[in-house]
Amino acid sequence: MSGFIQQLLNGLSVGSIYALIALGYTMVYGVLRLINFAHGDVYMVGAMTGIIVSGQATRFEFIKSLPPSVQPLMLFLIILMSSMLICALLGYLIERFAYRPLRKAPKITLLITAIGVSLLIQYGGQSRLVFGPNPRVFPDIIPSYNLIPSISFSNIDALILGLSLVFMGVLFWIVQKTKLGRAMRAVSENPTVASLMGINVNKVISFTFILGSVLAACAGILVGLKNHQADPLMGMQAGIKAFAAAVLGGIGSIPGAVIGGLIIGISEALVKSIDSAYADAISFIILVIILLVKPSGIMGKHQIEKV
């Protein structure tokens, strides 16, 4: 029983990371009907930015002047906010210069562009002028210790779960309760009608990219804390799994992205306890099954397109 609980907690921790990344995919698809394949690489930039900022932030005199018990928290907040800022800027630039000029182009053009942007970030990040080709060690910002006897569940795992829930809650509040959130829902329903009602569609789409990129940055920092390393290609596999989670939950559905991420994470952890060789494949096996049974995803809706 303890082994099952262990894998369940591991799955929830990993699944919450997938959910954060999947939310970016599903929000962009909801307002633009575009699969932003570069989103996984924004997550990578978030993790790598955290490594660079941590090396500089430890030299700040005001951090050294703080009590030792407060220093890790302050350092974590500086790294997290810096990573979010860089990724928000990157998300805006991707939308403004890569996707906006092609918004009226055929969908296949946007799809190829998304793949090209992804490859540009991946291999551009391997340049020695950017991050370098080799994996880099993520600093041990917050000392890790176990919280539950007889089960490996550390304070880092608790932080990942807690912070993920907080950011998901903030996202739900923004989408459901704020003026920009209502504008996002309006653009998702019909961008032409939303524009006629006075909504700045470009502003809403840019905000959606920024919001998704901020969530990806948070996921990158949390993964760095847990795994203690990052590399320029880490966004490829995580991005594909998060995309599978978004499709599993119902692409375009925010609650669906969260549910899909948790299902993928828990399934992966349970399979890994049996045979780690099949852990990465389970995401796509589940995806194929759900597409055969319910192509719109768990919480997706069937849409009739006029031709």
SULCORCOR-V137482 format. One record per helix or strand. SS is the DSSP state (h for helix, s for strand). FROM is the first residue (numbers start at 1). LEN is the number of residues. If there is no record, write none. Layout:
((SS FROM LEN) (SS FROM LEN))
//
This chain:
((h 2 31) (h 39 19) (h 61 4) (h 68 35) (h 107 19) (s 136 2) (s 146 1) (s 154 1) (h 155 23) (h 179 11) (h 191 6) (h 201 27) (s 229 2) (h 234 16) (h 254 21) (h 276 3) (h 282 12))
//
